[in-house]
Amino acid sequence: MKKSIKYFKPLNVLLLLLVAFTVLALGLILSSFHSSSNTSILMFKLNTANDEKTLYRKLLVNGELDKGKKFKVKNEEIVDASDIFIDHVNRKSNSIYLTVKKHVLKDQFKKQVHNPIYDRMIKQVVKEQQHPIFVFTMFKTKNHYYAYLALNAGIDDTGTIYRYSKF
């Protein structure tokens, strides 16, 4: 009795390889996203009003909050640029636009900061925002730059943290 061997047609082999490659690529993408989404970008300490209890939290790359552990404060550079923006009204279009007054950026220790990326971040805010700025704070963690922006738009805006990208 002869056993028959089935041969795959070339099209079937290509389809099978394509499906296998797609599944592998999707798995790699999802696993890299999962590991990067657990990366914290900001750790903070919260005290109750009468300092009875202290909570530690970390803000993850994916925007979620997670319980944090007690940590030692690092001297990371934090630049508050809230007071450098001037808002104007365009009477023709009845819209608000921003300009930047002459300024010197300083960190939380009042040390002068010269960083072209912070300058680009400020230009980006001026280009995109159409509301007065209430708070604008920039900081760097590891190799990424972030900005905390709260608008003075006559609405309840608790602020948003943005990750700056050159692209």
C-alpha positions as a LaTeX table, in Angstrom:
\begin{tabular}{lrrr}
\hline
Residue & $x$ (\AA) & $y$ (\AA) & $z$ (\AA) \\
\hline
Met1 & 0.00 & 0.00 & 0.00 \\
Lys2 & 1.47 & 3.30 & $-1.10$ \\
Lys3 & 1.11 & 6.41 & 1.02 \\
Ser4 & 0.24 & 9.43 & $-0.97$ \\
Ile5 & 2.03 & 12.67 & $-0.18$ \\
Lys6 & 0.11 & 15.87 & $-0.71$ \\
Tyr7 & 2.03 & 18.75 & $-2.15$ \\
Phe8 & 1.07 & 22.33 & $-1.46$ \\
Lys9 & 0.56 & 24.58 & $-4.38$ \\
Pro10 & 2.93 & 27.62 & $-4.46$ \\
Leu11 & 0.05 & 30.01 & $-3.75$ \\
Asn12 & $-0.96$ & 28.06 & $-0.63$ \\
Val13 & 2.63 & 28.12 & 0.65 \\
Leu14 & 2.83 & 31.88 & 0.17 \\
Leu15 & $-0.48$ & 32.39 & 1.95 \\
Leu16 & 0.63 & 30.18 & 4.83 \\
Leu17 & 3.92 & 32.09 & 5.17 \\
Leu18 & 2.11 & 35.43 & 5.03 \\
Val19 & $-0.31$ & 34.39 & 7.79 \\
Ala20 & 2.55 & 33.08 & 9.96 \\
Phe21 & 4.55 & 36.28 & 9.44 \\
Thr22 & 1.52 & 38.45 & 10.27 \\
Val23 & 0.80 & 36.54 & 13.48 \\
Leu24 & 4.46 & 36.76 & 14.52 \\
Ala25 & 4.65 & 40.51 & 13.76 \\
Leu26 & 1.42 & 41.21 & 15.63 \\
Gly27 & 2.68 & 39.27 & 18.64 \\
Leu28 & 5.93 & 41.24 & 18.68 \\
Ile29 & 4.10 & 44.56 & 18.38 \\
Leu30 & 1.68 & 43.74 & 21.18 \\
Ser31 & 4.41 & 42.49 & 23.50 \\
Ser32 & 6.54 & 45.59 & 22.92 \\
Phe33 & 3.51 & 47.85 & 23.51 \\
His34 & 2.66 & 46.01 & 26.70 \\
Ser35 & 6.17 & 46.34 & 28.09 \\
Ser36 & 6.46 & 50.01 & 27.10 \\
Ser37 & 3.00 & 50.88 & 28.45 \\
Asn38 & 4.16 & 49.84 & 31.91 \\
Thr39 & 7.03 & 52.33 & 31.83 \\
Ser40 & 6.54 & 55.20 & 34.24 \\
Ile41 & 7.21 & 58.76 & 33.13 \\
Leu42 & 6.41 & 60.54 & 36.35 \\
Met43 & 6.33 & 59.51 & 39.99 \\
Phe44 & 4.63 & 61.64 & 42.59 \\
Lys45 & 3.84 & 61.79 & 46.27 \\
Leu46 & 0.37 & 62.77 & 47.51 \\
Asn47 & $-0.36$ & 63.89 & 51.05 \\
Thr48 & $-3.80$ & 64.20 & 52.58 \\
Ala49 & $-4.89$ & 67.67 & 53.68 \\
Asn50 & $-3.70$ & 67.19 & 57.24 \\
Asp51 & $-0.71$ & 64.97 & 56.31 \\
Glu52 & $-2.24$ & 61.89 & 57.95 \\
Lys53 & $-1.49$ & 59.65 & 54.99 \\
Thr54 & 1.02 & 59.66 & 52.13 \\
Leu55 & 0.31 & 57.94 & 48.82 \\
Tyr56 & 2.82 & 57.24 & 46.07 \\
Arg57 & 1.68 & 57.01 & 42.46 \\
Lys58 & 3.31 & 56.73 & 39.06 \\
Leu59 & 2.03 & 57.93 & 35.73 \\
Leu60 & 2.55 & 55.35 & 32.99 \\
Val61 & 3.33 & 56.01 & 29.33 \\
Asn62 & $-0.16$ & 54.82 & 28.39 \\
Gly63 & $-1.71$ & 57.52 & 30.64 \\
Glu64 & $-2.80$ & 55.21 & 33.44 \\
Leu65 & $-2.01$ & 55.71 & 37.12 \\
Asp66 & $-0.43$ & 52.90 & 39.06 \\
Lys67 & 0.47 & 52.42 & 42.71 \\
Gly68 & 4.01 & 53.46 & 43.30 \\
Lys69 & 6.62 & 52.73 & 45.90 \\
Lys70 & 8.36 & 55.22 & 48.15 \\
Phe71 & 11.08 & 56.95 & 46.17 \\
Lys72 & 13.92 & 59.36 & 46.61 \\
Val73 & 13.47 & 62.65 & 44.79 \\
Lys74 & 15.95 & 63.17 & 41.96 \\
Asn75 & 17.06 & 66.61 & 40.87 \\
Glu76 & 15.47 & 66.37 & 37.45 \\
Glu77 & 15.24 & 69.57 & 35.47 \\
Ile78 & 11.80 & 71.14 & 35.62 \\
Val79 & 11.12 & 74.37 & 33.71 \\
Asp80 & 8.01 & 76.44 & 34.40 \\
Ala81 & 7.25 & 78.67 & 31.43 \\
Ser82 & 3.71 & 79.65 & 32.40 \\
Asp83 & 4.36 & 83.38 & 32.41 \\
Ile84 & 6.07 & 83.77 & 29.00 \\
Phe85 & 2.93 & 83.68 & 26.86 \\
Ile86 & 0.92 & 86.71 & 25.83 \\
Asp87 & $-2.58$ & 86.16 & 24.49 \\
His88 & $-4.09$ & 88.43 & 21.83 \\
Val89 & $-7.47$ & 88.65 & 20.18 \\
Asn90 & $-7.75$ & 88.65 & 16.40 \\
Arg91 & $-10.72$ & 90.98 & 15.91 \\
Lys92 & $-11.40$ & 89.84 & 12.34 \\
Ser93 & $-11.72$ & 86.14 & 13.16 \\
Asn94 & $-12.72$ & 86.64 & 16.80 \\
Ser95 & $-10.07$ & 84.14 & 17.87 \\
Ile96 & $-7.19$ & 84.10 & 20.32 \\
Tyr97 & $-3.57$ & 83.68 & 19.32 \\
Leu98 & $-0.41$ & 83.55 & 21.42 \\
Thr99 & 2.97 & 85.20 & 21.26 \\
Val100 & 5.99 & 84.79 & 23.51 \\
Lys101 & 7.57 & 87.65 & 25.39 \\
Lys102 & 11.31 & 87.95 & 25.79 \\
His103 & 12.29 & 85.48 & 28.47 \\
Val104 & 15.02 & 83.45 & 30.12 \\
Leu105 & 14.10 & 79.88 & 31.00 \\
Lys106 & 15.03 & 78.76 & 34.51 \\
Asp107 & 14.71 & 75.45 & 36.31 \\
Gln108 & 13.24 & 74.86 & 39.75 \\
Phe109 & 16.60 & 75.86 & 41.32 \\
Lys110 & 16.52 & 79.23 & 39.45 \\
Lys111 & 19.41 & 78.06 & 37.24 \\
Gln112 & 19.30 & 79.33 & 33.66 \\
Val113 & 18.38 & 76.64 & 31.12 \\
His114 & 19.52 & 76.60 & 27.47 \\
Asn115 & 17.80 & 73.75 & 25.67 \\
Pro116 & 16.72 & 74.01 & 22.02 \\
Ile117 & 14.09 & 71.31 & 22.53 \\
Tyr118 & 12.32 & 73.45 & 25.14 \\
Asp119 & 12.38 & 76.32 & 22.63 \\
Arg120 & 10.76 & 74.07 & 20.00 \\
Met121 & 8.13 & 72.95 & 22.50 \\
Ile122 & 7.24 & 76.58 & 23.23 \\
Lys123 & 6.97 & 77.36 & 19.51 \\
Gln124 & 4.69 & 74.36 & 19.08 \\
Val125 & 2.37 & 75.61 & 21.82 \\
Val126 & 2.20 & 79.06 & 20.23 \\
Lys127 & 1.44 & 77.49 & 16.86 \\
Glu128 & $-1.33$ & 75.16 & 18.08 \\
Gln129 & $-3.08$ & 76.74 & 21.08 \\
Gln130 & $-5.99$ & 79.14 & 20.78 \\
His131 & $-6.58$ & 79.72 & 24.49 \\
Pro132 & $-4.63$ & 81.61 & 27.12 \\
Ile133 & $-2.09$ & 79.43 & 28.97 \\
Phe134 & $-2.62$ & 78.96 & 32.69 \\
Val135 & 0.25 & 76.52 & 33.39 \\
Phe136 & 3.03 & 75.32 & 31.09 \\
Thr137 & 5.76 & 73.20 & 32.65 \\
Met138 & 8.38 & 71.23 & 30.72 \\
Phe139 & 10.52 & 68.35 & 31.96 \\
Lys140 & 12.70 & 65.55 & 30.70 \\
Thr141 & 12.71 & 61.95 & 31.89 \\
Lys142 & 15.31 & 59.58 & 30.51 \\
Asn143 & 15.34 & 60.33 & 26.76 \\
His144 & 11.89 & 61.86 & 26.40 \\
Tyr145 & 10.56 & 65.37 & 26.87 \\
Tyr146 & 7.15 & 66.15 & 28.34 \\
Ala147 & 5.02 & 69.20 & 28.98 \\
Tyr148 & 2.20 & 69.78 & 31.41 \\
Leu149 & $-0.29$ & 72.21 & 29.92 \\
Ala150 & $-3.38$ & 73.69 & 31.58 \\
Leu151 & $-5.44$ & 76.22 & 29.66 \\
Asn152 & $-7.23$ & 79.26 & 30.98 \\
Ala153 & $-10.22$ & 78.69 & 28.74 \\
Gly154 & $-13.06$ & 79.52 & 31.08 \\
Ile155 & $-13.73$ & 75.82 & 31.56 \\
Asp156 & $-12.58$ & 73.30 & 34.11 \\
Asp157 & $-9.21$ & 72.21 & 32.70 \\
Thr158 & $-7.12$ & 70.17 & 35.11 \\
Gly159 & $-4.36$ & 70.01 & 32.52 \\
Thr160 & $-2.80$ & 67.45 & 30.23 \\
Ile161 & 0.66 & 65.92 & 30.03 \\
Tyr162 & 2.01 & 65.76 & 26.48 \\
Arg163 & 4.98 & 63.80 & 25.22 \\
Tyr164 & 7.03 & 65.91 & 22.83 \\
Ser165 & 8.00 & 64.34 & 19.54 \\
Lys166 & 10.25 & 65.93 & 16.93 \\
Phe167 & 8.24 & 64.27 & 14.14 \\
\hline
\end{tabular}
